[in-house]
């Protein structure tokens, strides 16, 4: 999937997924390339905010998991926060 990432000693990892925000937290939509993650998140965007539509960074902090939305991912590289 993605290569050449530097995670800066953070407690997290990347997933090939889309994510949307609901009242209870984030919903992750996992699947292989071409399986419809972006299409489904687009359909859900009528009711939920789309956080990411291709690659999600999950961060573990204070005994909870968070979807980090401040990372920009382009051409397989992680850009600054």
N, C-alpha and C positions, 0 to 999 in steps of 0.2 A: 504494500500500500504506500504509505509515505515514508520517505527516507530522509536522513540528514537533519533530524530534529535535535535540538538541544533544549532540555526541559528546565535548566537552571535550578537543580536541586529541589524541585517542588514535588509534593506528594500527589501525583496524578498521572494520567496517561490519556492518549488519544484513542478514539474509536471512530471507525468509518460508520457514521450514523447521522441522522437528522434529529433535531430536538425541538420541542414546542413547550411553552410555558402554560401550565394550568394552575388552578387555585391551590392544589396540593403540592406542587413542585413541577419539575421538568419530566416530560415523557420522552424517552429515547426510542427512536425508530431505527432498528438495526437491520442490516441486510447486505447482500452482495451488490456490487456495481450493477446498475440497471434493474434492480428489483423493485424500484418505485418509491424509495424513501423520500426523495424531493417532491415527487408527485403527491404522495400522501400528506407531507407537511404543507404543501401548497393548498390542498383541499381543507386541511385543518386550520389554515390561516384565517378562515372566515370566522372562527370562534376562539382561536388561541394565537398568541404571539409566537412566531417562529424565531428560535434562538440561533440555530445553525441548520444548514441543509445538506452538509456533506461530511464534515469532520468535527467531532465534538471532543473537547478537552474536559475530562472529569478530574476534579480536584478534591482531595480528602482533607478536611480541616475541622477541628473541634468535634470529632467523632461523627461527622456528616459528610455526604458527598454533594458536590456542587458542580453545575455546568459552568465552566469558565467562558465568558463571552468576550473577554478583552484580547484574546489572541487572534491575530490575522494570519491566515495560512494562504500562501500563494506559491504555486509551482513547486510544491513539496518542501517548502521551508517555513519555519516558524519565525514570524517577525515579532518585534518587541511588543511589550504590553501597552 
